[in-house]
């Protein structure tokens, strides 16, 4: 949610197409991973306020919120992209912000182990 809000925050408006995409994604999730409407609203409000208070700190903390599993990270990023494109093309600032988020989802480069034969 934080990624979605961050990317679209510069536009200053909400669009029902993004909400419809979120509802569709939710319906595809296993019941244990779904949240109700009231909780969803709480999450959106909380993440929005966090970003308003200090966007740079909120985004800097983002990697700590991501799953450790690379495949799960890719799935979540796919959902983020799916919601973002539901509303149409991103403006330049939105594209810049999405690139920043995508870099965080990619994570640090893998550590190269030392060759034991060396």
C-alpha positions in Angstrom: 0.0 0.0 0.0 2.8 2.4 0.8 4.4 1.9 -2.6 1.0 2.5 -4.4 0.4 5.7 -2.4 4.0 6.9 -2.9 3.9 6.5 -6.6 0.5 8.3 -7.1 0.9 10.8 -4.3 2.2 13.6 -6.5 -1.1 13.5 -8.5 -3.1 14.3 -5.4 -6.2 12.4 -6.3 -7.8 9.0 -6.0 -9.3 7.0 -8.9 -11.9 4.2 -8.7 -10.0 2.2 -11.4 -7.1 1.6 -8.9 -9.6 0.6 -6.2 -11.3 -1.8 -8.6 -7.9 -3.4 -9.4 -7.2 -3.8 -5.7 -10.6 -5.4 -5.2 -9.9 -7.8 -8.0 -6.5 -8.7 -6.6 -8.0 -9.2 -3.2 -10.5 -11.6 -4.6 -7.7 -13.7 -6.1 -5.8 -14.0 -2.8 -6.4 -16.9 -0.4 -8.9 -15.9 2.3 -6.2 -15.9 5.0 -4.4 -13.1 3.1 -7.4 -10.8 2.6 -8.4 -7.9 4.7 -11.8 -6.5 5.2 -12.9 -3.1 4.0 -12.6 -1.4 7.4 -9.1 -2.7 7.9 -8.2 -1.7 4.3 -9.3 1.9 5.0 -7.2 1.9 8.2 -4.1 0.7 6.3 -4.5 3.2 3.5 -5.0 6.1 6.0 -2.0 4.9 8.1 0.3 4.6 5.1 -0.9 7.9 3.7 -0.1 9.7 7.0 3.3 8.1 7.3 4.2 9.3 3.8 2.9 12.8 4.5 4.8 13.1 7.8 8.2 12.2 6.2 8.1 10.6 2.8 11.9 10.1 2.6 12.1 8.2 5.8 9.0 6.2 4.9 10.5 5.2 1.6 14.0 4.6 3.2 12.3 2.1 5.5 10.6 0.3 2.6 13.1 -2.5 2.1 12.6 -3.6 5.7 8.9 -4.1 5.0 9.5 -6.3 1.9 9.3 -10.1 2.1 12.6 -11.9 2.3 11.5 -14.4 -0.4 12.5 -13.2 -3.9 9.5 -14.8 -5.6 7.1 -13.3 -3.1 8.7 -9.9 -3.7 8.2 -10.3 -7.5 4.5 -11.2 -6.9 3.9 -8.2 -4.7 5.7 -5.9 -7.3 3.5 -7.4 -10.0 0.4 -6.5 -8.0 1.7 -2.9 -7.4 2.2 -2.5 -11.2 -1.2 -4.0 -11.9 -2.9 -1.5 -9.7 -0.9 1.4 -11.1 -1.6 0.6 -14.8 -5.3 0.2 -14.1 -5.6 4.0 -14.0 -3.5 4.6 -17.1 -0.1 5.9 -17.9 1.9 7.4 -15.1 3.1 11.0 -15.3 6.9 11.6 -15.3 7.1 12.0 -11.5 5.1 8.8 -11.0 7.4 6.9 -13.3 10.4 8.2 -11.4 8.9 7.1 -8.1 8.0 3.7 -9.5 11.5 3.1 -10.7 12.7 3.9 -7.2 10.3 1.4 -5.7 11.2 -1.2 -8.3 14.9 -0.8 -7.3 14.0 -1.5 -3.7 12.0 -4.6 -4.7 15.0 -5.9 -6.6 17.0 -5.7 -3.4 20.8 -5.5 -3.1 22.9 -7.4 -5.6 23.6 -11.0 -4.6 26.7 -11.5 -2.5 29.4 -13.3 -4.5 30.9 -16.1 -2.4 34.6 -16.6 -2.4 36.1 -19.4 -4.4 37.4 -22.0 -1.8 40.0 -23.2 -4.4 41.6 -19.8 -4.5 
